[in-house]
Amino acid sequence: MNKTLLTTLIFFSISATTAISKEVFSVSSKDRGITAFDYVVTEVEQREGVSILNIPKFQERSAQASRWLMCVYSELAISRNAEYWSSIYTDNSGDKVTVVLPQSGSLQDKAFTGIDFLGTQPKITPVALFKKFCGLK
């Protein structure tokens, strides 16, 4: 086997492994049997400790949908082995929500480095607060 072919195979093998390890997070309220509202949460960007979620109609959400979304953020945190989450958005930020997954309950956590707080004071939420409420393990 020549070196070029071997190098190409190794490259694609590593690329495929990397792609698999960065699974896109997506959740649909309808698919979960919820009939009171219809939201689809799709991760559009992922980097260490941060996920950018697209949530169509986010600005129109009800209190009930807001509580469900907090369960979704908790589920995302659990899937990334995080004990905390913080959602960053404003009334004018549209359908994009930044979810930071810090390793501590501090805004000084490295996960917040370079994050635009959009003029807000983010609240850090322990996943443990929502595990039982949301039926998460």
N, C-alpha and C positions, 0 to 999 in steps of 0.2 A: 504494500500500500504506500503510495507516495506521501510526502510530508504535507502537501497542500490539501489533499483529500482528508488526511488525518486531522489536520488543523481545523478544517471546515466542520468535520463531524464533531469534534470537541466543542467548537464554538456553539453550534446549534444545540448540542446536548446541555451545555451550561445555560444557554438562553432559555430553553424549554423549562429547565429546573427553576430558574429565577421567575419565569412567568407564572408557574404553578404556585410558587410560594407567596406570590402577591395576589391572592385571589380577591376579586372584586366583591365588595359587600353590597348586597341588594336585598331589599325586603318590601313586600307588598301587603298592605293591610287586607286587601281583598283575598289574597292567597291564604291569609291567616284566618279567614272566616269572619272578618269584621264587616258589618254592613252599615254602621253608623257614619262612616266616612270612607274615602277611597284615596289612599296615599301610596306612592311608590318612592322608596328611598334608594338612591343609587349612588354609590361611591364613584366620583369622577376623577379623584386624585388621591394618591396615598404616598406618604413618606413616613419615615420613622416618627412615631408618636403623633401623627396628624392625618386626618382624613377630611377631604372636602366632599360633602354630600350634596347632591342635587335632589330637591324635594319640591316638585311642581305643586303650586298652590300653597306653599309654606306660609306665606303672609296671610292667608285666609283661614288658617287652622282654628279649630274650636278648642276649648279647654280640654275636651276629651281626646282630641287628636294630639294636643300638646303632651298629655300624659303618656299616650302611646309612643310618641316620638322619644320621650325620655327613656322608655323601655328599649327602644331601638338603639339609642346611644349606649345604653348599658350593655346590650347584646353585642354591639360592635366592640366595646371595651373588653368584654369577656373573650371574644374571638381573637383579640390581639394581646391577651394575657395582661391587661391593664386593670388596676384596681380603682382608677379614677377616670372621669371624663369631664370635659368642659365644652359647652357649645357656645359658639361665638356668632352672633348675628345682630342685626338691628331691624327696626321697622322698615328700613329702606334698603336692606341687603338682598332683596329678591329671593330667589329660590335656592341659593347656595348657603349652606351652613358649614362652618368650620368646626370640626370636633377634634379637640386636642386630648390626647391620652397620656397625661403625665404620670410619672412614677411616684409622685408625692402629692400632698394636698397644698402645695405652694406654687404661687405664680412665678417664683424664681426657678422652677423646674426647667431643665434644658428643653423639654418638649415645647415650651412657649417661646423659645428663641426665634426671633424673626416673624412672629405671628402678629398680624394687625388686629388689635383689640377693637377696632372700629369705634373708638371713643367710649367703650364700655369698660366696666370692671367685671371681668369674667368670674363666674362662680365655679368652683371645683366641686364636683359631686362624687362621693364614694359609691362605687358600684354596689357595695353591700346594702345601701339604702333601698335599692330598687330590686334586688334579687328576689325577695319574697313577693313583693307587690306585683312584679312582672312574671313570676313563675319561672325564673331563670336559675340555672344551676351553676 
